[in-house]
Amino acid sequence: MHKNDGNDPKRRLEQAVDARDKQLRDISMRIHSHPELSFHEHQAQQWLTEPLEEAGFIVEKGIAGLETSFRATWQGAPGGPKIALLAEYDALPAIGHACGHNLIGTASVGAALALKDANPELPGTVVVLGTPAEEEGGGKIIMCNEGVFDDIDAVMMVHPQNKTMVLRGALACVDATFTFHGRQAHASSSPEKGISALDAMINAFVAINSIRQFVKEDVRIHGIITKGGDAPNVVPELCEAVFILRAADVSELETVREKVYRAVRHAAEGVGATVDIAEGLIYAERNNNKALAALFRSNLERMGIEVVEPPAKGGIGSSDIGNVGQVTATIHPYIRIGDATTHTPEFCRLAGSEEGMTELNQAAKALAMTVYDLCADAEALKGVRSEFEQWKQQRNGGQHHG
């Protein structure tokens, strides 16, 4: 089916990505050198949309009420599916692009440009969706709630990683801020008049630790103290901790939330303090579309890239793409960039290195070829869509999938 001559549409796609390689490297390195935190990715939004506008995509900025989001649309020949490529571009506090979002956003833009360059008559619509605030805030969840994905047939993006995998899962998660309120007093001359918000918080950490034995093995509970008082001779009246709770799926996460929040409330009550619990948006577990992942895998292997199986258990985090997978057929594959793990200074260096630029090129090619599969092969599209519809029916029938 795949000839290696000039008439092979996939070969043309690879050549189209290579033709833009320098441009894509420049964009990616610019984003890497100017890390912007969640909801503040103004420069990245500009740098990613400029080449799309120049290529004739219709660009809308600030969709779904998110100032730094965007939607760039190109309609090929009439008919065909509507496929979205996701761009992430927010960085982490202190360690910058240690999750490689400079590569993720640029790869999706590169794939879209290559599709239009090489196949101007492609039957279908290609959409690049700029999805801000993956690290902190869940931009995709907000976009899901605003209906951005409702008319999309399939969604994909590629994440850099230390292994190449197409079906790695992710945990459901939520972040929670616990604000403890006590009563200020002089810690030496009149301690009896005080209520320590710090003791309430320390008790909460101990209580949470005592729960760990009584949750499922894939549950993760981790937190930091963000405010622990102002002076050691003043009984702290306000203390704060931020936690992330994770579980295999949203249903199990609900059980974990109930246990943790009960422990925290009683820890505060035990010393006479009170606590406010503020939750972020709930990140759903990942629902990988296996038919779509198989198409992506075959395109990686076509390029000579070896794909490995994901770990049987453990070794996974969370992402707001889980929520997208509840709405339409979605994949979130990974391409190896080096040995470092994400969210480390070493990974940040890799994301701005030659290895990172090679992964960017590979990711753009694999994305472009997989979009081509869906637009040019009605059976491939049907397989992807019917798998998703079947999953939706089972879920709506009350069956839970972990």
N, C-alpha and C positions, 0 to 999 in steps of 0.2 A: 504493500500500500504506500509506503514512504520511499519514493525514489530520491536519490541524492543528486538530482540535476536541477537546473534553473527553473524547471516547471513545477517543482515540488513546493507547494505553498508554505509548508513549514520551514523549509530551507530559506525561503524568501523572508519569513518572519525573523529567523535567526540573523540573517544579513541586515535586516532593518534595525534590529537591536544593536548590532555591532556598529552600524553607521552612526548611531546616536551615542555610542559608548562614552566618548569624551564629555559630551553634554551632560549625560546622566551622572558621571563621576563628579563633575563640577558641582552639580546641584546637591548631590549627596554629601560631598565634603563641606559645602557651604553650611548645610543644615547641621552637620556634625560639629563644625567650628562655632556655631551660634546656637547652643542648646536653649530651648524654650520650654518652660514648664506647662503642665496641663492647663488648657483654656487660654493660654497666652502665646500660642504658636503663630504670631502674625507674620513673621518673616518667612517661616517655612510654608505657610499658606500661599504667600506671594510667589515664592521661588518654584513651587510645584505647579501652580496654575498658569504661570507665564507661558511655558512651552505648549501647554494644552490650548490656550487661547490662540497662540500663533499658528497652531496646526488646524484651527477651525472648529475646535470643540466649543460647545455652548457652555460657558462657565457661570455658575451662580455661587456667590459667596454668602456665608452666614445662614445656611439652611437649618431648619429644626430649632431655630432660636439660639444657635451656637455661633458666636461671632467668628471663630476661627475654623469653621467647617467649610466644605465646598462640595459642589456637584458639577462635574464636567461631562457633557454628553455628546456623543457622536453617533448619528444614525447612518448606518450603511445602506445597503439595498433594503427595500421594504420587506416586511415579514421577519421571521427569525426571532430568536429570544432576546431578552434584555439581561445582560450580564454585568455585574458590578465588580470592579477591582477596588479593594480598600487601601487607602493610604493612611498610615499612622505616622506621626511626626513630633510627638511630645517627648521630652527628655525627663530624666530623673533628677531630683534635687542632689546637689553636691557631686554626683558622678556622671552627669551629662548623658550622652547617648549610649549608656551601658546596656541598653536593650536593643540597640541597632535600628531604631525607628527611622533614622536617616536613610537606611537601606530599604526598609519596608515601603515607605511612601514613594521613594524614587523608582523602585522596581515596578510598582503598579502604574505609575505615570509612563515609564519606559515601555511597558507592555502595551498600553493603550495607544501610544504614539506609533509603535511598530505595526500594530494591527491596521491602523488607518494608512500608514505609509505603504505597506505591502499588499493590502487587500481593500482598496477603496470601495469595491462593490460587495463587501462582506454582508451576507444577509443577517441583519440583527442590529442591536443597539449596544454600544459599549459605554459604560458609565464609570468614571473614577469618582469615588466618594471619599472626600477628605474627612476622616473621623478623628477629631481631636480628643485629648484627655483620656487615653487608654490607661495610663499609669494611675491616675488619680481623678476619679469623677465619672468614668463610664460614658464617654461621648456616644458610643454606639447604642447604649441602652436608651439614652434620650432620643436618638434618631429612630430607634425601633418604636418607641412610644409615640413618636410623631408621624409614623407611617412611611418613613423614607424607604423601607425595604419591601413594602407590601406588593409592589408590582415588578419585583426583580425575580428572574427565574433561577439564577445561581450567583453566589458570591464567593470570592476567593481573595487571598493575600498570601504572602510568603514571609516567614519569620526566620532571621538568621539564628543559628543554634550550634551546638557542638556535635550534632549528629544530623544526618538527613533522614527525615521521617515524614510520612504523609498522613498518618492516622493517630497522632498523639492526642490524648484526651486533655481535659482541664477540669479543675474543681469548681463547683459553685462557691461563691464567696460574698461576704459583705464586710464593710468596715464600720466600726462602731466607736464613737467617742463617748467616754464616760467622764462626766464632770461632777466632782464631789464637792459638796458644800458643807462646811463646818461653821465654827464660830471662833473668831480671832480672840486671843488673850495673851498676856505675858506668860511665856512658858515657864518662868521661874517664880515670879511673885504671886501670880494668880492663875495657875494652870487649871484649877477647878472650874473656872469660868469659861474655859475653852472647849471646843469640840474639834478634834483634829481631822481635817479632810484627808491629810496624808495617811493617818492610821487606817481610815476607811479604804483608801486606795490600796495600801499594802495588804490589808485583809482580803481585798478583792482579788489581788494577784495570787494570794495563797489559796483562796477558795477556787479560783479557776484552775490552778494546778491540781487541786484535789479531784477535779472532774475528769482529768485526762485519762484516768484508768477506766472510765465508764462511758467512753465514746468509741465509735468504730475506728479501726486502725488507720483509715485514710483521712480522718478528721485532723485539721490543723488549726491551732489557736495560738496567735502570736501578737504580742503587744509591746508598746513602749510608753514610758512616762514622759509627757510633754510639758507638764508643770508640776513641780513637787514642793512648792512653798517659796517664800521670799527670804526668810532669815531664820536661823536655827533657834533664836530666842523668842520667836513669835509662833504661836500655835497656828498652823496653816488653815485658812478658811476656804481656800479654793485650790483644788488639785485636779489634774486632768491626765487621762491616759487614752491612747488610741490603740485599738485592737483590730486585727483582721481575723475573721472566722471563716473556715473553709470546710466543705464536705463534698461527698461524691455527687450529690444533686441537690436541687432546691428544697425538695421534700425533707431530706436528711438535715440540711442546713437549718431548717425550721426547728428541729429537735435540739440541735446544738445551741441555737440562739436562745431558746427557752431556758435551757440549763444554765448557760453563762449569765444571762441577764438576771435570773433568779438569784444566783450566787452573788452577783455584784450588788444587787439591791439589799440582800441580807447582810452583806459585809458592811455596807454603809449604815444600815439600821442598827447593827450591833454596837456601834460607838456613838449613836445619836446623830449621825450625819445623814444627809440626803444625797441622792445621785440623779443626774439627768442623763438619759441615754439617747444619743442622736445617731441614727443609722444613715449610711450612704445608700446608694442604689444597689440592688441585689444582682450580682453577676451570675448568670445561669451556667450550668455545666455545659461542656461542649458537645454538640451533636454533629459529628462528622458524617458527611455524605460519602459513603464508601464507593459508590459508582463514580462520583466526581473525583475522589482521591485516586481511584485506579487510572483514570485518564491522565491525571497529573503525574502519577508515578511513571506511566509509560513514556511520557514526554521527558522526564528526568533521565530515564534509562536510555532513551534515544540519544541523549547528549553524553552518554557514558558515565552518568553519575549514579553511584551505588546507593540504594535506599535500604535503611536498616529498620527493623521492627522497634516500636517504642517499648520502654520498660513495662514489664508485666504489672508492676505496682510501684507507686512512689515516683519521685522525680518529676512532678508536674506542678504547675502553678494555676493561675486563673486569668481569664481575659474576658472583656465585654463582648467578644465575638460569639461567646456562648449564647447570648441573647439573640443575636442575628440568626443563629442556627435553629432557633425555635420558630422563626418566621419564614425562612426559605432555605433551599439547599445550599450548604456552606462547607468550605474546607479552610484549614489553617495549617498548611504544611510547613516544614522546616527544611532549610538547606544548611549544611555544615559550613562554618566559617573558620573554625579552629578549635582548640582544646578548652578554651576558657568557658566558664558558665556565665549566663546572663546576670545582670545587676552587679557586676564587679568592674573595677577599674581596668582589668585586663581585657574584658569584653568590649569596653568602651574604646580601647586602643585598637582592637581588631576591627571594630565597626568603621574606623577611619583608615584602615590599612589596605594594602594591595589585596589581601585575602577577602576583605570586605567588598572591595570593588569587583572582584571575581564573582562573589556570591550574588552581588547586585545584577550582574550581567546574566548569570544563570537563572536567577529568579524571574527577571523580566522575560526571558525566552520561554521558560516553562509556563508562565502565566499566559503569555500571548498564544502559545500553541494550544493550551487547554481551552481558552476562549474560542479559538478557531474550531476545535473539535465540536464544541456545543453549537456553534453557528452553522457549520458545514455538514454536520452529521445528525440528521433528525433522530436516528435510533439512539445515539449517545445521549442526546438531550432528553429523550423519552425515559431512558433508564435512570437518569439523575432525578428527574421530576417525579417519576412513579415511586422511587425509593422514599423521597421526602413525603409524598402524599400518604404513603403507607405508614410511615412513622407517625404522621400527624393523627391518622385515624386510630392507631394503637394508643397514642397518648390520650386522645380525647375519649377513648374507651375506658379510661381509668387505669391503664397500666403504667407503672413507673419504670423508667429505664435508668440504671445507674451507670 
